[in-house]
């Protein structure tokens, strides 16, 4: 479904990927880990159009993503979060649910039972971090993505919060949505993911 083929990427003469190949099939649950500088977030940025490779191909099915802007790739069904929460501080949570240009009614089942219902009338600054992370995931899922990338979604969580967030992902990410989680905390990947790969500087992906 999503394929990065023979991708090369460098910054300032330093190679991050010399020849990266990455295949994601429908419904995959993939965990990516590795040390700082191994290219975990770079892989997400390449797949979602925030970076262009120096060489190689990036395809969603038969569609090349290389000439597309991030918003166009998102419209094709590839969604992501960022390491820092990106919600508007001037809007309450209820008003931040959008599926391309259409506000979503707040009684959808996912919102009702996900644990954020009691926070919908609050601003992001009034909400705990796990609620904001759930909000980001739900907002992405309401557009029925084919692929969802999560970049260190449990950073700053206590162990109990991590356990609850793991269950949230297991329960709410649909079986036909491919999920890729970049994490340092292997507990989350072990609970949620069926494939765990490690990125190592200038080396191919390896199962861990």
Secondary structure in CASP SS format (residue, H / E / C, confidence):
PFRMAT SS
TARGET T0000
AUTHOR 0000-0000-0000
METHOD secondary structure of the structure
MODEL  1
X C 1.00
X E 1.00
X E 1.00
X E 1.00
X E 1.00
X E 1.00
X E 1.00
X E 1.00
X E 1.00
X E 1.00
X E 1.00
X C 1.00
X C 1.00
X E 1.00
X E 1.00
X E 1.00
X E 1.00
X E 1.00
X E 1.00
X E 1.00
X E 1.00
X E 1.00
X E 1.00
X E 1.00
X C 1.00
X C 1.00
X C 1.00
X C 1.00
X E 1.00
X E 1.00
X E 1.00
X E 1.00
X E 1.00
X C 1.00
X C 1.00
X C 1.00
X C 1.00
X C 1.00
X C 1.00
X H 1.00
X H 1.00
X H 1.00
X H 1.00
X H 1.00
X H 1.00
X H 1.00
X H 1.00
X C 1.00
X C 1.00
X C 1.00
X C 1.00
X C 1.00
X C 1.00
X C 1.00
X E 1.00
X E 1.00
X E 1.00
X E 1.00
X E 1.00
X E 1.00
X C 1.00
X C 1.00
X E 1.00
X E 1.00
X C 1.00
X C 1.00
X C 1.00
X C 1.00
X C 1.00
X H 1.00
X H 1.00
X H 1.00
X H 1.00
X H 1.00
X H 1.00
X C 1.00
X C 1.00
X E 1.00
X E 1.00
X E 1.00
X C 1.00
X C 1.00
X C 1.00
X C 1.00
X C 1.00
X C 1.00
X C 1.00
X C 1.00
X C 1.00
X C 1.00
X C 1.00
X E 1.00
X H 1.00
X H 1.00
X H 1.00
X H 1.00
X C 1.00
X E 1.00
X E 1.00
X C 1.00
X C 1.00
X E 1.00
X E 1.00
X C 1.00
X C 1.00
X C 1.00
X C 1.00
X C 1.00
X H 1.00
X H 1.00
X H 1.00
X H 1.00
X H 1.00
X C 1.00
X C 1.00
X C 1.00
X H 1.00
X H 1.00
X H 1.00
X C 1.00
X C 1.00
X C 1.00
X E 1.00
X H 1.00
X H 1.00
X H 1.00
X C 1.00
X C 1.00
X H 1.00
X H 1.00
X H 1.00
X H 1.00
X H 1.00
X H 1.00
X H 1.00
X H 1.00
X H 1.00
X H 1.00
X H 1.00
X H 1.00
X H 1.00
X C 1.00
X C 1.00
X C 1.00
X C 1.00
X C 1.00
X E 1.00
X E 1.00
X E 1.00
X E 1.00
X E 1.00
X C 1.00
X C 1.00
X C 1.00
X C 1.00
X C 1.00
X C 1.00
X C 1.00
X H 1.00
X H 1.00
X H 1.00
X H 1.00
X H 1.00
X H 1.00
X H 1.00
X H 1.00
X H 1.00
X H 1.00
X H 1.00
X H 1.00
X H 1.00
X H 1.00
X C 1.00
X C 1.00
X C 1.00
X C 1.00
X C 1.00
X E 1.00
X E 1.00
X E 1.00
X E 1.00
X E 1.00
X C 1.00
X C 1.00
X C 1.00
X H 1.00
X H 1.00
X H 1.00
X H 1.00
X H 1.00
X H 1.00
X H 1.00
X C 1.00
X C 1.00
X E 1.00
X E 1.00
X E 1.00
X E 1.00
X E 1.00
X E 1.00
X C 1.00
X C 1.00
X E 1.00
X E 1.00
X E 1.00
X E 1.00
X E 1.00
X C 1.00
END
